[in-house]
Amino acid sequence: MAKEENNLYAKWLSGNLNSEEERSIKDSGDEAILEKIRQTVDKWSLPEMSAGTFTDLKKRIEEKQSPKVIPLHRRPKFLAIAASTIIVLFLCVWLLQFNEKGPLTTIACNAGQTNTLILSDCTIVTLSGKSKLIFEADGFTDKREVMLEGEGFFSVRQKGHFKVNFTNGNVNVLGTQFNVLTTEKAIAIKCYEGKVEVTLGKKNYRLTKDQGVRKINNLKAEVYSFSDTIKNTSAKEVYFNETPLAEVCASLSLFYDLSFTTGDVDMSRSFTGIYDKQDADKALLIVFDPMSVSFFKNGNRVTLKNK
């Protein structure tokens, strides 16, 4: 009798009852309970499973021993077990999908160019020169975390956590505009609006509007104020105000994919002015000629020497 009832419930859930079986369900008093189960199940939606997740789930199922069939003699107990089994299966598949790390998205910018993109949380990012932005696209609006290689200007529109990671540090922000420049020899962060918290190694720095922090080579990090207007990422020139030559060279090396040999040139000297984003040779001349520094360019290699 229990087996016949189980088959009857299954046929009802699948909508395959004849008129006599429908009357039997109504007379049993179980129709209301079954209807609640069906309405609940209809609201569920499973995430799309990748091939890897499906294969892993199939392998786990095959490793399990054959299930033991237990006769069900009481209708209420059957309904409770059926509902619980469906819920457990749904949660298992969901957790497998949730725990599977999504693919990483990489946005690259070429030397001598800028590349502007809008992330799914409406944050605007402009990469400059030979730079990369790496992030996990799936679930980004919840995590809001990226990895930067090179230079990027960020305009974070939404309130809440947003994190930019880079080698030896990171920037945590809250509704702001800021610029991050990171190379092997120099790191420089400027806050144009709002507030940012910068971590460089084991040190933390809180920056507000018109404040920056820079670290050149192995020297101690320096917090400073600047008077730039809002960074114009589409401008044909890059502006510097009392900026160490080492930071200027880091910017040039990223944008034009250059490597510098500085020789005896004092890279801590301050530079105020602009460099051109259209022509590498013109940019080098504008920066170094007023500072009485000669440059010799061979391909992507630039050698500096005091005049």
DRENSEZA-798427 format. One line per 2 residues: their letters; for each residue z, y, x of N, C-alpha, C. Coordinates in nm, 2 decimals. Layout:
% DRENSEZA-798427
A> Z:Y:X:Z:Y:X:Z:Y:X ~ ...
% end
This chain:
% DRENSEZA-798427
MA> 0.00:-0.12:0.08:0.00:0.00:0.00:0.00:0.13:0.09 ~ 0.08:0.12:0.20:0.09:0.24:0.29:-0.05:0.27:0.35
KE> -0.12:0.17:0.39:-0.25:0.19:0.45:-0.35:0.25:0.35 ~ -0.34:0.21:0.22:-0.43:0.26:0.12:-0.40:0.41:0.09
EN> -0.26:0.45:0.09:-0.22:0.58:0.07:-0.27:0.67:0.19 ~ -0.26:0.62:0.31:-0.31:0.70:0.43:-0.45:0.73:0.42
NL> -0.53:0.62:0.38:-0.68:0.64:0.37:-0.71:0.74:0.26 ~ -0.63:0.74:0.15:-0.65:0.83:0.04:-0.62:0.98:0.08
YA> -0.52:1.00:0.16:-0.49:1.13:0.21:-0.60:1.18:0.30 ~ -0.65:1.09:0.39:-0.75:1.13:0.48:-0.88:1.17:0.40
KW> -0.91:1.09:0.30:-1.03:1.13:0.22:-1.01:1.26:0.15 ~ -0.89:1.29:0.10:-0.86:1.42:0.03:-0.88:1.53:0.13
LS> -0.83:1.52:0.25:-0.84:1.63:0.35:-0.99:1.65:0.39 ~ -1.07:1.55:0.38:-1.21:1.56:0.42:-1.30:1.59:0.30
GN> -1.24:1.59:0.18:-1.32:1.63:0.06:-1.41:1.52:0.01 ~ -1.37:1.39:0.03:-1.45:1.28:-0.01:-1.39:1.19:-0.12
LN> -1.31:1.25:-0.21:-1.25:1.17:-0.32:-1.34:1.16:-0.44 ~ -1.33:1.05:-0.51:-1.40:1.04:-0.63:-1.30:1.09:-0.74
SE> -1.35:1.09:-0.87:-1.27:1.14:-0.98:-1.14:1.06:-1.00 ~ -1.15:0.93:-0.98:-1.03:0.85:-1.00:-0.93:0.88:-0.90
EE> -0.98:0.89:-0.77:-0.88:0.92:-0.66:-0.82:1.05:-0.67 ~ -0.90:1.15:-0.72:-0.84:1.29:-0.74:-0.73:1.28:-0.84
RS> -0.74:1.21:-0.95:-0.64:1.19:-1.05:-0.51:1.13:-0.99 ~ -0.54:1.03:-0.90:-0.43:0.96:-0.83:-0.34:1.06:-0.75
IK> -0.41:1.15:-0.67:-0.35:1.24:-0.59:-0.26:1.34:-0.67 ~ -0.32:1.39:-0.78:-0.25:1.48:-0.87:-0.13:1.41:-0.93
DS> -0.14:1.29:-0.97:-0.03:1.22:-1.04:0.08:1.19:-0.93 ~ 0.04:1.18:-0.80:0.15:1.15:-0.70:0.24:1.27:-0.67
GD> 0.19:1.39:-0.70:0.27:1.51:-0.68:0.25:1.56:-0.53 ~ 0.16:1.50:-0.45:0.14:1.54:-0.31:0.03:1.65:-0.29
EA> -0.04:1.68:-0.40:-0.15:1.77:-0.38:-0.11:1.91:-0.32 ~ 0.00:1.96:-0.37:0.04:2.09:-0.32:0.07:2.09:-0.17
IL> 0.14:1.98:-0.13:0.17:1.97:0.02:0.05:1.96:0.10 ~ -0.04:1.87:0.05:-0.17:1.86:0.13:-0.25:1.98:0.14
EK> -0.25:2.06:0.03:-0.32:2.19:0.03:-0.27:2.29:0.13 ~ -0.13:2.29:0.14:-0.07:2.38:0.24:-0.11:2.34:0.39
IR> -0.12:2.21:0.41:-0.16:2.16:0.54:-0.31:2.20:0.57 ~ -0.39:2.18:0.47:-0.53:2.22:0.49:-0.55:2.37:0.51
QT> -0.48:2.45:0.44:-0.49:2.60:0.46:-0.44:2.64:0.59 ~ -0.34:2.57:0.64:-0.29:2.61:0.78:-0.39:2.57:0.89
VD> -0.44:2.44:0.87:-0.54:2.39:0.97:-0.67:2.48:0.97 ~ -0.71:2.53:0.86:-0.83:2.61:0.85:-0.82:2.74:0.92
KW> -0.69:2.79:0.94:-0.67:2.91:1.01:-0.67:2.90:1.16 ~ -0.66:2.77:1.21:-0.66:2.75:1.35:-0.80:2.77:1.41
SL> -0.80:2.82:1.54:-0.93:2.82:1.61:-0.90:2.78:1.76 ~ -0.97:2.69:1.81:-0.95:2.65:1.95:-1.04:2.73:2.04
PE> -0.99:2.76:2.16:-1.07:2.83:2.26:-1.18:2.74:2.31 ~ -1.29:2.80:2.35:-1.40:2.72:2.41:-1.35:2.65:2.54
MS> -1.38:2.52:2.55:-1.34:2.45:2.67:-1.45:2.44:2.77 ~ -1.42:2.47:2.89:-1.52:2.45:3.00:-1.54:2.31:3.02
AG> -1.64:2.27:3.10:-1.67:2.13:3.13:-1.55:2.07:3.21 ~ -1.49:2.15:3.30:-1.38:2.10:3.38:-1.26:2.07:3.29
TF> -1.23:2.16:3.20:-1.11:2.14:3.11:-1.13:2.01:3.03 ~ -1.26:2.00:2.97:-1.29:1.88:2.88:-1.27:1.75:2.96
TD> -1.33:1.75:3.08:-1.32:1.63:3.17:-1.18:1.59:3.20 ~ -1.10:1.70:3.23:-0.96:1.67:3.26:-0.88:1.62:3.14
LK> -0.91:1.68:3.03:-0.84:1.63:2.90:-0.88:1.49:2.87 ~ -1.01:1.46:2.88:-1.06:1.32:2.86:-0.99:1.22:2.95
KR> -0.98:1.26:3.08:-0.92:1.17:3.18:-0.77:1.14:3.14 ~ -0.70:1.25:3.10:-0.56:1.23:3.06:-0.55:1.14:2.94
IE> -0.64:1.15:2.84:-0.63:1.07:2.72:-0.66:0.92:2.76 ~ -0.76:0.90:2.85:-0.79:0.76:2.88:-0.68:0.69:2.96
EK> -0.60:0.77:3.03:-0.49:0.72:3.11:-0.38:0.67:3.03 ~ -0.37:0.73:2.91:-0.26:0.69:2.82:-0.28:0.55:2.77
QS> -0.17:0.48:2.74:-0.18:0.35:2.68:-0.22:0.36:2.53 ~ -0.28:0.25:2.48:-0.32:0.25:2.34:-0.20:0.28:2.25
PK> -0.22:0.37:2.16:-0.11:0.40:2.07:-0.06:0.29:1.98 ~ 0.07:0.29:1.95:0.12:0.18:1.86:0.11:0.23:1.72
VI> 0.05:0.15:1.63:0.04:0.18:1.49:0.16:0.15:1.42 ~ 0.22:0.25:1.35:0.35:0.22:1.28:0.32:0.24:1.13
PL> 0.34:0.14:1.05:0.32:0.16:0.90:0.40:0.28:0.85 ~ 0.34:0.35:0.76:0.41:0.47:0.70:0.43:0.44:0.55
HR> 0.56:0.43:0.52:0.60:0.39:0.38:0.64:0.50:0.29 ~ 0.67:0.62:0.36:0.72:0.73:0.28:0.62:0.85:0.29
RP> 0.57:0.90:0.18:0.47:1.00:0.18:0.52:1.13:0.25 ~ 0.64:1.18:0.23:0.69:1.30:0.29:0.69:1.29:0.45
KF> 0.74:1.17:0.50:0.74:1.15:0.64:0.60:1.14:0.70 ~ 0.51:1.08:0.63:0.37:1.08:0.67:0.32:1.22:0.69
LA> 0.34:1.30:0.59:0.29:1.44:0.59:0.35:1.52:0.71 ~ 0.47:1.50:0.73:0.54:1.57:0.84:0.48:1.53:0.98
IA> 0.47:1.40:1.00:0.41:1.35:1.12:0.27:1.39:1.14 ~ 0.19:1.39:1.04:0.05:1.43:1.05:0.04:1.58:1.09
AS> 0.12:1.66:1.02:0.12:1.80:1.06:0.16:1.83:1.20 ~ 0.27:1.76:1.24:0.32:1.77:1.38:0.22:1.73:1.48
TI> 0.15:1.61:1.46:0.05:1.56:1.55:-0.06:1.66:1.57 ~ -0.11:1.72:1.46:-0.22:1.82:1.47:-0.17:1.94:1.55
IV> -0.05:1.99:1.53:0.00:2.10:1.60:0.01:2.07:1.75 ~ 0.07:1.96:1.78:0.08:1.92:1.93:-0.05:1.91:1.99
LF> -0.15:1.85:1.93:-0.28:1.84:1.99:-0.34:1.98:2.01 ~ -0.33:2.07:1.91:-0.38:2.20:1.92:-0.32:2.28:2.04
LC> -0.18:2.26:2.06:-0.11:2.33:2.16:-0.15:2.28:2.30 ~ -0.17:2.14:2.31:-0.21:2.08:2.44:-0.34:2.14:2.49
VW> -0.44:2.14:2.40:-0.57:2.19:2.43:-0.57:2.33:2.47 ~ -0.49:2.41:2.40:-0.48:2.56:2.42:-0.41:2.58:2.56
LL> -0.31:2.50:2.59:-0.24:2.52:2.72:-0.33:2.48:2.84 ~ -0.41:2.38:2.82:-0.50:2.34:2.92:-0.60:2.45:2.95
QF> -0.65:2.51:2.85:-0.74:2.62:2.86:-0.68:2.74:2.92 ~ -0.55:2.77:2.88:-0.48:2.89:2.93:-0.45:2.88:3.08
NE> -0.41:2.76:3.12:-0.37:2.74:3.26:-0.49:2.73:3.35 ~ -0.61:2.71:3.30:-0.72:2.71:3.39:-0.76:2.85:3.44
KG> -0.76:2.87:3.57:-0.79:3.00:3.62:-0.94:3.03:3.59 ~ -0.96:3.15:3.54:-1.09:3.19:3.51:-1.17:3.23:3.63
PL> -1.30:3.24:3.62:-1.39:3.28:3.74:-1.36:3.42:3.77 ~ -1.38:3.45:3.90:-1.36:3.59:3.95:-1.50:3.66:3.94
TT> -1.49:3.79:3.90:-1.61:3.87:3.90:-1.61:3.97:4.02 ~ -1.72:3.98:4.09:-1.73:4.07:4.20:-1.84:4.17:4.18
IA> -1.80:4.30:4.19:-1.89:4.41:4.18:-1.91:4.47:4.31 ~ -2.03:4.47:4.37:-2.05:4.52:4.50:-2.13:4.65:4.50
CN> -2.11:4.73:4.60:-2.19:4.86:4.62:-2.25:4.85:4.76 ~ -2.37:4.90:4.77:-2.44:4.90:4.90:-2.41:5.03:4.98
AG> -2.43:5.02:5.11:-2.42:5.13:5.20:-2.51:5.25:5.15 ~ -2.45:5.37:5.16:-2.53:5.49:5.12:-2.55:5.51:4.97
QT> -2.47:5.43:4.89:-2.48:5.44:4.75:-2.34:5.45:4.68 ~ -2.34:5.49:4.55:-2.22:5.48:4.47:-2.26:5.39:4.35
NT> -2.16:5.33:4.30:-2.18:5.24:4.18:-2.06:5.26:4.08 ~ -2.09:5.30:3.96:-1.99:5.33:3.86:-1.99:5.22:3.76
LI> -1.87:5.17:3.72:-1.86:5.07:3.62:-1.74:5.10:3.53 ~ -1.75:5.05:3.41:-1.64:5.06:3.31:-1.58:4.93:3.28
LS> -1.45:4.91:3.31:-1.38:4.78:3.29:-1.35:4.77:3.14 ~ -1.31:4.65:3.10:-1.30:4.62:2.96:-1.18:4.70:2.89
DC> -1.09:4.75:2.98:-0.98:4.84:2.92:-1.02:4.98:2.92 ~ -1.15:5.01:2.95:-1.20:5.15:2.95:-1.17:5.23:3.08
TI> -1.11:5.16:3.18:-1.09:5.22:3.31:-1.23:5.24:3.38 ~ -1.25:5.36:3.43:-1.38:5.39:3.50:-1.36:5.38:3.65
VT> -1.44:5.30:3.72:-1.43:5.28:3.86:-1.56:5.32:3.93 ~ -1.55:5.40:4.03:-1.67:5.44:4.11:-1.65:5.39:4.25
LS> -1.73:5.30:4.29:-1.73:5.24:4.43:-1.82:5.33:4.52 ~ -1.78:5.35:4.64:-1.86:5.43:4.74:-1.89:5.34:4.86
GK> -2.02:5.35:4.90:-2.06:5.28:5.02:-2.05:5.13:5.01 ~ -2.02:5.07:5.12:-2.01:4.92:5.13:-1.87:4.88:5.08
SK> -1.86:4.87:4.95:-1.73:4.84:4.89:-1.75:4.73:4.78 ~ -1.63:4.66:4.75:-1.63:4.56:4.65:-1.51:4.57:4.56
LI> -1.53:4.54:4.43:-1.42:4.53:4.34:-1.42:4.39:4.28 ~ -1.31:4.32:4.29:-1.30:4.18:4.25:-1.19:4.17:4.14
FE> -1.22:4.10:4.03:-1.12:4.09:3.93:-1.15:3.97:3.84 ~ -1.05:3.92:3.76:-1.07:3.81:3.67:-1.11:3.87:3.53
AD> -1.23:3.85:3.49:-1.28:3.92:3.37:-1.21:3.86:3.24 ~ -1.18:3.73:3.24:-1.12:3.67:3.13:-0.97:3.72:3.12
GF> -0.94:3.78:3.01:-0.80:3.82:2.99:-0.77:3.95:3.07 ~ -0.87:4.02:3.12:-0.84:4.14:3.20:-0.76:4.24:3.13
TD> -0.78:4.26:3.00:-0.71:4.37:2.93:-0.56:4.34:2.93 ~ -0.52:4.22:2.95:-0.38:4.19:2.95:-0.32:4.20:3.09
KR> -0.39:4.15:3.19:-0.34:4.15:3.33:-0.37:4.29:3.40 ~ -0.48:4.34:3.38:-0.52:4.47:3.44:-0.49:4.48:3.59
EV> -0.55:4.40:3.66:-0.53:4.39:3.81:-0.66:4.36:3.88 ~ -0.69:4.44:3.99:-0.81:4.42:4.06:-0.78:4.42:4.21
ML> -0.88:4.37:4.29:-0.87:4.37:4.43:-0.99:4.46:4.48 ~ -0.95:4.55:4.57:-1.05:4.65:4.62:-1.07:4.62:4.77
EG> -1.20:4.62:4.81:-1.24:4.62:4.95:-1.33:4.74:4.97 ~ -1.28:4.84:5.05:-1.36:4.96:5.07:-1.30:5.08:5.00
EG> -1.38:5.16:4.93:-1.33:5.28:4.86:-1.37:5.28:4.72 ~ -1.27:5.32:4.64:-1.30:5.33:4.49:-1.22:5.44:4.43
FF> -1.28:5.51:4.34:-1.21:5.62:4.26:-1.19:5.56:4.12 ~ -1.06:5.57:4.07:-1.02:5.51:3.95:-0.98:5.61:3.85
SV> -1.03:5.60:3.73:-0.98:5.69:3.61:-0.93:5.59:3.51 ~ -0.79:5.58:3.50:-0.73:5.48:3.42:-0.70:5.55:3.29
RQ> -0.76:5.51:3.18:-0.75:5.58:3.05:-0.63:5.53:2.97 ~ -0.61:5.40:2.96:-0.50:5.35:2.87:-0.37:5.35:2.94
KG> -0.26:5.37:2.87:-0.13:5.36:2.92:-0.09:5.22:2.95 ~ 0.00:5.20:3.04:0.05:5.06:3.07:0.02:5.03:3.21
HF> 0.05:4.90:3.25:0.04:4.86:3.38:-0.11:4.85:3.43 ~ -0.14:4.90:3.55:-0.27:4.88:3.61:-0.24:4.87:3.76
KV> -0.30:4.77:3.83:-0.27:4.75:3.97:-0.40:4.73:4.05 ~ -0.40:4.80:4.16:-0.51:4.79:4.26:-0.46:4.73:4.38
NF> -0.50:4.61:4.42:-0.46:4.54:4.54:-0.56:4.56:4.65 ~ -0.51:4.58:4.77:-0.60:4.58:4.89:-0.52:4.52:5.01
TN> -0.59:4.50:5.12:-0.52:4.44:5.24:-0.40:4.52:5.28 ~ -0.29:4.46:5.29:-0.16:4.52:5.33:-0.10:4.62:5.23
GN> -0.14:4.61:5.11:-0.08:4.71:5.01:-0.14:4.70:4.87 ~ -0.09:4.79:4.79:-0.13:4.80:4.65:-0.10:4.93:4.59
VN> -0.16:4.96:4.48:-0.13:5.08:4.40:-0.10:5.05:4.26 ~ 0.01:5.09:4.21:0.05:5.07:4.06:0.04:5.21:4.00
VL> -0.03:5.21:3.88:-0.06:5.34:3.82:-0.02:5.34:3.67 ~ -0.02:5.46:3.62:0.01:5.48:3.47:-0.07:5.60:3.43
GT> -0.19:5.57:3.36:-0.27:5.67:3.31:-0.30:5.79:3.40 ~ -0.39:5.76:3.50:-0.41:5.86:3.61:-0.55:5.85:3.66
QF> -0.57:5.94:3.76:-0.70:5.94:3.83:-0.66:5.94:3.98 ~ -0.71:5.85:4.06:-0.68:5.84:4.20:-0.79:5.78:4.28
NV> -0.78:5.80:4.41:-0.89:5.74:4.50:-0.82:5.66:4.60 ~ -0.88:5.54:4.63:-0.83:5.45:4.73:-0.94:5.43:4.84
LT> -0.90:5.46:4.96:-0.99:5.43:5.08:-0.92:5.33:5.17 ~ -0.98:5.21:5.19:-0.91:5.12:5.27:-1.01:5.05:5.37
TE> -0.98:5.06:5.50:-1.06:5.00:5.60:-0.96:4.93:5.70 ~ -1.02:4.87:5.80:-0.93:4.81:5.90:-0.85:4.91:5.98
KA> -0.90:5.03:5.99:-0.84:5.13:6.08:-0.77:5.24:6.00 ~ -0.80:5.25:5.87:-0.74:5.36:5.79:-0.72:5.32:5.65
IA> -0.61:5.37:5.59:-0.58:5.36:5.45:-0.54:5.50:5.40 ~ -0.61:5.54:5.29:-0.58:5.67:5.23:-0.58:5.66:5.08
IK> -0.48:5.71:5.02:-0.47:5.72:4.87:-0.44:5.86:4.82 ~ -0.52:5.91:4.73:-0.50:6.04:4.67:-0.48:6.03:4.52
CY> -0.38:6.10:4.47:-0.35:6.11:4.33:-0.40:6.24:4.27 ~ -0.50:6.23:4.18:-0.56:6.36:4.13:-0.49:6.40:3.99
EG> -0.44:6.30:3.92:-0.37:6.32:3.80:-0.27:6.21:3.77 ~ -0.16:6.25:3.70:-0.06:6.15:3.67:0.03:6.11:3.78
KV> 0.07:5.98:3.79:0.16:5.93:3.89:0.11:5.80:3.94 ~ 0.13:5.77:4.07:0.10:5.63:4.12:0.21:5.59:4.21
EV> 0.23:5.46:4.22:0.33:5.40:4.32:0.25:5.32:4.42 ~ 0.26:5.36:4.55:0.18:5.29:4.65:0.27:5.21:4.74
TL> 0.23:5.09:4.77:0.30:5.00:4.86:0.21:4.98:4.98 ~ 0.27:5.01:5.10:0.20:4.99:5.22:0.29:4.91:5.31
GK> 0.26:4.78:5.33:0.35:4.69:5.40:0.48:4.68:5.32 ~ 0.59:4.71:5.38:0.72:4.70:5.31:0.77:4.84:5.26
KN> 0.69:4.94:5.27:0.73:5.08:5.22:0.66:5.11:5.09 ~ 0.74:5.18:5.01:0.69:5.23:4.88:0.68:5.38:4.88
YR> 0.58:5.43:4.81:0.56:5.58:4.80:0.53:5.62:4.66 ~ 0.59:5.72:4.61:0.56:5.77:4.47:0.48:5.90:4.49
LT> 0.36:5.90:4.43:0.28:6.02:4.45:0.25:6.08:4.31 ~ 0.25:6.21:4.30:0.22:6.28:4.18:0.09:6.36:4.20
KD> 0.05:6.44:4.11:-0.07:6.51:4.12:-0.08:6.59:4.25 ~ -0.20:6.59:4.31:-0.23:6.66:4.44:-0.14:6.61:4.55
QG> -0.10:6.49:4.55:-0.03:6.43:4.67:-0.11:6.31:4.71 ~ -0.10:6.28:4.84:-0.17:6.17:4.90:-0.08:6.10:5.01
VR> -0.12:5.98:5.05:-0.05:5.91:5.16:-0.16:5.85:5.24 ~ -0.15:5.86:5.37:-0.25:5.79:5.46:-0.18:5.72:5.57
KI> -0.24:5.62:5.62:-0.19:5.54:5.74:-0.31:5.51:5.83 ~ -0.30:5.57:5.95:-0.41:5.56:6.04:-0.37:5.46:6.15
NN> -0.45:5.35:6.17:-0.42:5.24:6.26:-0.28:5.20:6.25 ~ -0.20:5.20:6.36:-0.06:5.15:6.35:0.04:5.26:6.34
LK> -0.01:5.38:6.32:0.08:5.50:6.31:0.16:5.49:6.18 ~ 0.27:5.57:6.18:0.35:5.58:6.06:0.28:5.64:5.95
AE> 0.29:5.59:5.82:0.23:5.65:5.71:0.27:5.80:5.69 ~ 0.18:5.88:5.64:0.21:6.02:5.62:0.18:6.06:5.47
VY> 0.28:6.12:5.41:0.26:6.17:5.27:0.23:6.32:5.29 ~ 0.13:6.37:5.21:0.08:6.50:5.23:0.03:6.56:5.09
SF> 0.02:6.69:5.09:-0.04:6.76:4.97:-0.18:6.80:4.99 ~ -0.26:6.80:4.89:-0.40:6.85:4.91:-0.43:6.94:4.79
SD> -0.54:7.01:4.80:-0.58:7.11:4.70:-0.72:7.08:4.64 ~ -0.77:6.96:4.66:-0.90:6.92:4.60:-0.90:6.94:4.45
TI> -1.01:6.98:4.40:-1.03:6.97:4.25:-1.05:6.82:4.21 ~ -1.06:6.79:4.08:-1.09:6.66:4.04:-1.21:6.60:4.12
KN> -1.19:6.49:4.17:-1.30:6.43:4.26:-1.43:6.41:4.18 ~ -1.53:6.47:4.23:-1.66:6.46:4.16:-1.74:6.34:4.23
TS> -1.73:6.23:4.16:-1.79:6.10:4.22:-1.94:6.10:4.22 ~ -2.00:6.19:4.15:-2.15:6.20:4.15:-2.20:6.30:4.24
AK> -2.11:6.38:4.31:-2.16:6.48:4.40:-2.24:6.42:4.52 ~ -2.32:6.51:4.58:-2.40:6.46:4.69:-2.33:6.49:4.82
EV> -2.21:6.54:4.82:-2.13:6.56:4.94:-1.99:6.51:4.92 ~ -1.92:6.48:5.03:-1.78:6.44:5.03:-1.70:6.55:5.10
YF> -1.59:6.60:5.03:-1.52:6.71:5.08:-1.39:6.66:5.15 ~ -1.35:6.73:5.26:-1.23:6.70:5.33:-1.15:6.83:5.36
NE> -1.02:6.83:5.35:-0.94:6.94:5.38:-0.83:6.90:5.47 ~ -0.84:6.95:5.60:-0.74:6.92:5.70:-0.71:6.77:5.71
TP> -0.82:6.69:5.72:-0.81:6.55:5.72:-0.83:6.49:5.86 ~ -0.75:6.40:5.91:-0.77:6.34:6.04:-0.91:6.28:6.06
LA> -0.97:6.30:6.18:-1.10:6.25:6.20:-1.11:6.10:6.18 ~ -1.00:6.03:6.20:-1.00:5.88:6.18:-1.02:5.85:6.04
EV> -0.97:5.93:5.94:-0.99:5.90:5.80:-1.14:5.94:5.77 ~ -1.19:6.05:5.82:-1.33:6.09:5.80:-1.42:5.98:5.85
CA> -1.39:5.93:5.97:-1.48:5.82:6.02:-1.47:5.69:5.93 ~ -1.35:5.67:5.88:-1.34:5.55:5.79:-1.42:5.57:5.67
SL> -1.43:5.69:5.61:-1.51:5.72:5.50:-1.66:5.70:5.53 ~ -1.70:5.76:5.65:-1.84:5.75:5.69:-1.88:5.60:5.71
SL> -1.79:5.53:5.77:-1.82:5.39:5.81:-1.84:5.30:5.68 ~ -1.76:5.33:5.58:-1.78:5.26:5.45:-1.91:5.30:5.38
FY> -1.93:5.43:5.37:-2.04:5.48:5.29:-2.18:5.45:5.35 ~ -2.19:5.46:5.49:-2.31:5.44:5.55:-2.32:5.30:5.63
DL> -2.21:5.22:5.62:-2.20:5.10:5.69:-2.22:5.12:5.84 ~ -2.13:5.20:5.90:-2.13:5.24:6.04:-2.01:5.18:6.11
SF> -2.02:5.16:6.24:-1.90:5.13:6.32:-1.90:5.23:6.43 ~ -1.77:5.27:6.46:-1.75:5.38:6.56:-1.68:5.33:6.68
TT> -1.73:5.38:6.80:-1.66:5.37:6.93:-1.62:5.51:6.96 ~ -1.49:5.54:6.96:-1.44:5.67:6.97:-1.41:5.72:7.11
GD> -1.40:5.63:7.21:-1.38:5.68:7.35:-1.26:5.76:7.36 ~ -1.27:5.88:7.43:-1.16:5.96:7.45:-1.14:6.07:7.35
VD> -1.21:6.06:7.24:-1.20:6.16:7.13:-1.07:6.15:7.06 ~ -1.00:6.26:7.04:-0.87:6.26:6.97:-0.90:6.25:6.82
MS> -0.87:6.13:6.76:-0.90:6.11:6.62:-0.80:6.16:6.53 ~ -0.69:6.22:6.59:-0.59:6.28:6.50:-0.62:6.43:6.47
RS> -0.72:6.48:6.53:-0.77:6.62:6.50:-0.81:6.63:6.35 ~ -0.78:6.74:6.29:-0.81:6.77:6.15:-0.95:6.82:6.13
FT> -1.01:6.77:6.03:-1.14:6.82:5.99:-1.14:6.88:5.85 ~ -1.19:7.00:5.83:-1.21:7.06:5.70:-1.36:7.09:5.68
GI> -1.41:7.03:5.58:-1.56:7.05:5.55:-1.61:6.94:5.46 ~ -1.74:6.92:5.48:-1.81:6.82:5.39:-1.90:6.73:5.48
YD> -1.94:6.62:5.42:-2.05:6.55:5.48:-2.15:6.51:5.37 ~ -2.27:6.50:5.41:-2.38:6.47:5.32:-2.39:6.32:5.28
KQ> -2.41:6.29:5.15:-2.43:6.16:5.11:-2.57:6.11:5.09 ~ -2.66:6.19:5.15:-2.80:6.16:5.14:-2.86:6.11:5.27
DA> -2.80:6.15:5.38:-2.86:6.12:5.51:-2.75:6.10:5.61 ~ -2.74:5.98:5.67:-2.64:5.95:5.77:-2.64:6.04:5.89
DK> -2.76:6.07:5.95:-2.77:6.15:6.07:-2.72:6.29:6.04 ~ -2.76:6.34:5.92:-2.71:6.48:5.89:-2.56:6.48:5.86
AL> -2.51:6.38:5.81:-2.36:6.37:5.78:-2.29:6.37:5.91 ~ -2.33:6.29:6.01:-2.27:6.29:6.14:-2.27:6.42:6.21
LI> -2.39:6.49:6.20:-2.40:6.62:6.27:-2.31:6.72:6.21 ~ -2.30:6.72:6.07:-2.21:6.82:6.00:-2.07:6.80:6.04
VF> -2.02:6.68:6.06:-1.88:6.65:6.09:-1.85:6.68:6.24 ~ -1.93:6.63:6.33:-1.89:6.63:6.47:-1.94:6.75:6.55
DP> -2.05:6.81:6.51:-2.09:6.92:6.59:-2.00:7.04:6.59 ~ -1.94:7.08:6.48:-1.84:7.19:6.48:-1.71:7.15:6.56
MS> -1.69:7.03:6.59:-1.57:6.99:6.66:-1.60:6.96:6.80 ~ -1.72:7.00:6.85:-1.76:6.98:6.99:-1.75:6.83:7.03
VS> -1.80:6.74:6.94:-1.80:6.60:6.97:-1.95:6.56:6.96 ~ -2.00:6.49:7.06:-2.13:6.44:7.06:-2.13:6.30:7.00
FF> -2.24:6.26:6.94:-2.25:6.13:6.88:-2.39:6.07:6.92 ~ -2.38:5.94:6.95:-2.51:5.87:6.98:-2.52:5.75:6.89
KN> -2.62:5.75:6.81:-2.64:5.65:6.70:-2.74:5.55:6.74 ~ -2.70:5.42:6.74:-2.80:5.31:6.77:-2.78:5.21:6.66
GN> -2.88:5.21:6.57:-2.87:5.13:6.45:-2.75:5.17:6.37 ~ -2.65:5.08:6.35:-2.53:5.11:6.27:-2.41:5.14:6.36
RV> -2.44:5.14:6.49:-2.33:5.17:6.59:-2.33:5.32:6.63 ~ -2.22:5.38:6.62:-2.21:5.52:6.66:-2.10:5.54:6.77
TL> -2.14:5.60:6.88:-2.05:5.63:6.99:-2.02:5.77:7.00 ~ -1.89:5.81:7.00:-1.85:5.95:7.01:-1.80:5.98:7.15
KN> -1.83:6.11:7.19:-1.79:6.16:7.32:-1.76:6.31:7.31 ~ -1.66:6.35:7.38:-1.63:6.49:7.38:-1.74:6.57:7.46
K> -1.78:6.68:7.41:-1.88:6.76:7.48:-1.82:6.83:7.61
% end
